[in-house]
Amino acid sequence: MRTQVAIIGAGPSGLLLGALLHKAGIDAVILERQSAEYVLGRIRAGILEQVAVDLLDEVGAGSRMHQEGLVHGGIELLFDGKRHRIDLNHLTGGKNVMVYGQTEVTRDLIEARRALGLPTVYEARNVAVHGFDTTHPSVTYEKDGKTHEIQCDFIAGCDGFHGVCRASVPRGAITEYEKVYPFGWLGLLSDTPPVADELIYINSPRGFGLCSQRSKTRSRYYLQVPLTDKVEQWSDEAFWAELRLRLDEEGREKLVTGPSLEKSIAPLRSFVTEPLRFGRMFLAGDAGHIVPPTGAKGLNLAATDVKYLSQALIEYYVEKSQAGIDGYSQRCLARIWKAERFSWWFTSLMHRFPDDGGINAKFQSAELDYVLRSEAAARTVAENYVGLPLDFND
């Protein structure tokens, strides 16, 4: 098989890249090692920045999002037992965020791709990338007991943190930066109405909490827990009881509990790979960077990665220029590090760290008080939360 771009990974970043390239008349094949059902079973973030919303509209996959998504113009910070609202809309000159689950984004992109009859190979086993440091890269995989080869001009590694693309780069050609946090997030999904209209980020002496949502009838809650905890230790009843202890009085009164649809513990890390281009192979999304979920930057960073990559590839094919692909890594990393910094800062502000002697809680209290009393500080939080514009570093 011959194509212009071989995309590894059929998560939202790979699917979005495929849609952007198709719109520009560029051929692409997507390979995914899991089934479509498995991909849609992943429970992930649910906050979209305006950039991500605009990209879904650009590829014609935003209709259901606008019908079912929830536009939020603010967030609430709960500390010292009281809530304080950050007015995102006012502080950013009219910008908001969209509450719409990553699973639904993926579903919309899958259905849009199927409707166009574009090729996606699911359950592609033993995917391997070859010759990406030459002008004739290729990808091999196994399907139905046979080995297949795709010859291409470029390879897009949208295959996540554990994918084959980054792992195939020689160790001497890559630098990895990582910070692992000493706690995880225990998440619970339930068909219950949200406790509040907007998200509540909780700084409690008992640890961080987050009251989030997927719709007006489906809620997603998180609790900071030690890395040694196992999800089996947490019954639904124990989860709800602990969440009540971290909420304020109003939250405890309005909280509606119910059986969990899904429950899991996710570790937190900050991770960045440099560079993101290796000859004719590019990394995008979780293949190149991971952010703590505080602030919901992961999916949004992946969306901007593939927008930059699609622009670079379109420039290569249409304008016969390599400037875009030569500058892809530097352009992405300038944005990535800003989002990494914000996620690290917000994580450090809202979580309790073990063995800090109590001084970190004092720092947090002073910082939170400053954010609330300084419009400039609140605006900095709001601008980063809603997402910096695509051309911020240009």
C-alpha positions in Angstrom: 0.0 0.0 0.0 1.1 3.6 -0.7 0.0 6.7 1.0 1.3 10.2 1.7 1.1 10.1 5.5 0.9 7.0 7.7 -0.7 7.9 11.0 -0.1 5.6 14.0 -2.8 5.8 16.6 -6.6 6.3 16.2 -7.2 8.3 19.3 -8.4 11.9 18.9 -5.1 13.3 17.8 -4.6 10.7 15.0 -8.2 11.0 13.9 -8.1 14.8 13.9 -4.9 14.9 11.9 -6.4 12.5 9.4 -9.5 14.7 9.0 -7.4 17.9 8.6 -5.2 16.3 6.0 -8.2 14.9 4.1 -9.8 18.3 3.9 -6.6 19.5 2.3 -6.6 16.7 -0.2 -3.7 14.7 1.4 -4.0 10.9 1.6 -3.5 9.3 5.0 -4.0 5.8 6.5 -4.5 5.4 10.2 -3.3 2.3 12.1 -4.5 1.4 15.6 -3.4 -1.6 17.6 -6.7 -1.8 19.6 -10.3 -2.3 18.4 -12.6 0.7 17.9 -14.7 -0.5 20.8 -11.6 -0.5 23.1 -10.6 3.0 22.0 -14.1 4.3 22.7 -14.1 2.6 26.1 -11.3 4.9 27.4 -12.4 7.4 30.0 -10.5 10.6 29.6 -10.7 14.4 30.1 -13.8 16.4 29.2 -12.7 20.0 28.9 -12.2 21.5 25.4 -10.5 24.9 24.8 -11.8 27.1 22.1 -8.9 26.0 19.8 -10.1 22.4 20.0 -13.7 23.4 19.5 -12.8 25.3 16.4 -10.7 22.4 15.0 -13.7 20.0 15.4 -15.8 22.5 13.5 -13.2 22.9 10.9 -13.3 19.2 10.0 -17.1 19.0 10.2 -17.2 16.9 13.4 -18.6 19.5 15.8 -22.3 19.3 15.4 -23.1 16.9 18.3 -20.6 18.8 20.5 -22.6 22.0 20.1 -25.9 20.2 20.8 -24.8 18.2 23.8 -21.7 20.0 25.2 -21.9 22.5 28.1 -20.3 25.9 27.7 -18.7 27.0 30.9 -17.7 30.6 31.6 -16.0 30.1 34.9 -14.5 27.7 37.5 -14.7 27.6 41.2 -11.8 27.2 43.6 -12.7 25.8 47.0 -10.2 26.3 49.9 -10.5 27.1 53.6 -14.0 25.8 53.3 -15.2 28.5 50.9 -15.7 28.7 47.1 -14.3 31.5 45.0 -15.2 31.9 41.3 -12.8 32.6 38.5 -14.8 34.4 35.8 -13.1 33.0 32.7 -15.3 34.8 30.3 -14.9 38.2 31.8 -11.1 37.9 32.4 -10.3 36.7 28.9 -12.5 39.0 26.9 -15.3 36.5 26.2 -13.6 33.2 26.0 -15.1 30.0 27.5 -14.4 26.3 27.7 -16.6 23.4 26.5 -17.5 20.4 28.7 -17.6 17.5 26.3 -15.9 14.1 27.0 -12.9 12.9 25.0 -14.8 9.7 24.4 -17.5 11.7 22.6 -14.9 13.6 20.6 -13.3 10.3 19.5 -16.7 8.9 18.6 -17.6 11.9 16.4 -14.2 11.8 14.6 -14.6 8.0 14.0 -18.1 8.4 12.6 -17.0 11.3 10.4 -14.1 9.3 9.0 -16.3 6.3 8.4 -18.8 8.4 6.6 -16.1 9.6 4.2 -14.9 6.0 3.6 -11.4 6.8 4.7 -9.0 3.9 5.7 -8.5 3.0 9.3 -7.0 -0.3 10.3 -7.9 -1.4 13.7 -6.3 -4.3 15.6 -3.1 -3.8 13.7 -0.5 -5.9 15.5 3.2 -5.6 15.8 3.3 -2.2 14.2 6.9 -1.1 13.3 8.2 2.1 11.7 11.1 1.9 9.2 13.4 4.3 7.4 12.1 7.5 9.0 15.6 8.9 8.8 15.5 8.5 5.0 13.3 9.9 2.2 11.4 6.6 1.9 9.9 5.7 5.3 7.5 2.8 5.7 5.3 1.1 8.3 4.7 -2.6 8.7 2.0 -4.4 10.7 0.2 -7.7 11.1 -3.5 -8.2 10.4 -5.5 -11.4 10.1 -2.3 -13.5 10.2 -0.6 -11.6 7.3 2.2 -9.0 7.3 1.4 -5.7 5.5 3.6 -2.8 4.5 2.6 0.9 3.9 5.1 3.0 2.0 4.7 6.7 2.7 6.3 10.1 2.7 5.8 10.8 6.4 4.9 9.0 9.6 2.8 10.7 12.3 3.3 9.2 15.7 -0.1 9.8 17.5 0.2 6.5 19.4 0.4 7.7 23.0 2.9 7.4 25.8 3.5 3.7 25.3 3.4 3.7 21.5 6.0 2.3 19.1 7.0 5.6 17.5 8.9 7.3 20.3 10.3 3.9 21.4 11.8 3.5 17.9 13.9 6.6 18.1 17.6 6.0 18.9 18.2 6.9 22.6 21.0 9.3 21.6 18.7 11.4 19.4 16.1 12.1 22.1 15.9 13.9 25.5 13.1 13.1 27.9 12.1 15.4 30.8 9.9 13.9 33.5 8.4 14.7 36.9 6.4 12.1 38.7 4.0 13.3 41.4 3.7 11.4 44.7 0.0 10.8 44.4 -2.7 9.8 42.0 -6.3 10.7 41.1 -9.1 8.3 42.0 -11.9 8.9 39.6 -15.5 7.9 39.7 -18.1 8.3 36.9 -21.8 8.2 37.7 -25.1 8.8 36.2 -26.0 11.5 38.7 -26.6 15.3 38.2 -23.5 17.4 38.9 -23.1 19.0 42.3 -22.6 22.4 40.7 -23.1 24.1 37.3 -19.3 24.7 36.9 -16.2 22.7 37.9 -15.1 22.9 41.5 -11.3 22.5 42.2 -10.9 21.6 45.9 -7.9 22.3 48.1 -8.6 20.5 51.3 -6.5 19.5 54.3 -7.5 15.9 53.3 -6.2 16.4 49.8 -7.3 17.6 46.4 -10.7 17.0 44.9 -12.5 17.8 41.7 -16.2 17.9 40.9 -16.5 17.7 37.1 -19.2 16.6 34.7 -19.9 15.1 31.3 -23.5 16.3 30.9 -26.4 17.5 33.0 -27.0 13.9 34.1 -23.5 12.4 34.2 -20.8 13.4 36.7 -17.1 12.8 37.1 -15.5 13.2 40.5 -11.8 12.8 41.5 -10.0 12.4 44.8 -6.3 12.8 45.5 -5.0 9.4 46.9 -1.6 7.9 47.7 0.1 6.0 44.9 0.0 2.9 47.0 -3.8 2.8 47.0 -5.6 0.3 44.8 -9.0 0.9 43.3 -10.3 -2.3 44.9 -9.8 -0.6 48.3 -12.4 2.0 47.4 -16.0 1.1 47.5 -18.5 3.6 46.1 -19.7 4.3 49.6 -16.1 5.1 50.8 -15.6 7.4 47.8 -18.7 9.4 48.4 -18.0 9.7 52.1 -14.5 11.0 51.5 -15.7 13.5 48.8 -18.2 14.9 51.3 -15.4 15.5 53.8 -13.5 17.6 51.2 -16.6 19.6 50.0 -18.1 22.7 51.6 -21.4 22.6 53.3 -23.4 23.6 50.2 -21.7 20.9 48.2 -22.5 18.2 50.8 -26.1 19.2 50.7 -26.4 19.2 46.9 -24.3 16.1 46.2 -26.3 13.3 44.6 -24.6 9.9 44.9 -25.2 6.7 42.9 -23.4 3.5 41.7 -20.2 4.0 39.8 -20.1 3.4 36.0 -16.3 3.4 36.1 -13.7 3.8 38.8 -9.9 4.0 38.3 -6.7 5.5 39.7 -4.5 7.5 37.4 -0.9 8.5 38.4 0.2 12.1 37.7 3.3 13.1 35.7 4.8 15.9 33.7 6.7 14.5 30.7 8.1 16.1 27.6 10.2 14.7 24.7 12.6 16.8 22.7 12.6 17.1 19.8 9.3 16.0 18.3 10.7 15.5 14.7 13.0 12.7 13.7 13.7 12.9 10.0 10.3 12.1 8.4 8.6 11.0 11.6 6.8 13.4 13.9 5.4 12.9 17.4 2.1 14.4 18.5 -0.1 14.3 21.6 0.8 11.9 24.4 3.6 10.3 22.3 5.5 13.5 22.9 4.2 14.9 26.1 2.1 14.2 29.2 0.6 16.8 31.5 -1.1 16.3 34.9 -4.9 16.4 34.4 -5.1 19.5 36.6 -6.3 22.1 34.1 -7.3 19.6 31.4 -4.5 20.4 28.9 -3.7 16.9 27.5 -6.3 16.6 24.7 -6.1 20.3 23.9 -2.3 20.2 23.5 -2.7 17.2 21.2 -5.2 19.1 19.1 -2.8 22.0 18.6 0.1 19.6 17.8 -1.9 18.1 15.0 -3.0 21.5 13.8 0.6 22.6 13.5 1.6 19.3 11.9 -1.3 19.5 9.4 -0.2 23.1 8.5 3.4 21.9 8.0 2.4 19.0 5.8 0.0 21.1 3.7 2.7 23.6 3.2 5.0 20.8 2.1 2.6 19.4 -0.5 0.9 22.6 -1.7 3.7 25.2 -1.5 6.6 22.7 -1.9 8.2 24.2 1.2 9.9 22.4 4.1 9.8 25.4 6.4 6.8 24.1 8.3 8.1 20.6 8.9 11.5 22.0 9.8 9.9 24.3 12.4 7.3 21.8 13.7 9.1 20.7 16.8 10.2 24.1 18.0 6.8 25.6 17.4 5.0 22.8 19.3 7.5 22.8 22.2 7.1 26.5 22.8 3.4 26.0 23.4 3.8 22.6 25.2 6.2 24.0 27.9 3.8 26.8 28.7 1.0 24.3 29.2 3.3 22.1 31.2 4.2 25.0 33.4 0.6 25.9 34.1 -0.4 22.3 34.8 2.6 21.9 37.2 1.7 25.2 38.9 -2.0 24.4 39.3 -1.2 20.9 40.5 1.2 22.3 43.1 -1.3 24.9 44.2 -4.2 22.5 44.8 -2.7 19.2 46.1 -1.3 18.2 49.5 2.2 16.9 49.2 3.5 14.3 51.7 6.4 15.1 54.0 6.3 18.9 53.3 6.2 19.8 57.0 3.1 21.8 56.5 4.8 24.8 54.8 3.4 24.0 51.4 -0.1 24.4 52.7 0.9 27.9 53.9 2.3 28.8 50.5 -0.8 27.5 48.8 -3.1 29.6 51.1 -1.1 32.7 50.4 -1.0 32.1 46.6 -4.8 31.4 46.5 -5.5 34.5 48.5 -3.3 36.5 46.0 -5.1 35.1 43.0 -8.5 36.2 44.4 -7.3 39.7 45.4 -5.3 40.5 42.3 -7.2 40.8 39.0 -3.9 40.4 37.1 -3.2 37.1 38.9 -6.8 35.9 38.3 -6.5 36.9 34.6 -3.3 34.8 34.3 -5.1 31.8 35.6 -8.1 32.4 33.3 -5.9 33.0 30.2 -4.0 29.7 30.7 -7.1 27.7 31.6 -9.1 28.7 28.5 -6.0 28.1 26.4 -3.4 30.4 24.7 -4.2 31.3 21.1 -2.6 29.1 18.3 -0.4 32.0 17.2 0.8 32.9 20.7 4.4 32.0 19.9 4.5 33.1 16.3 
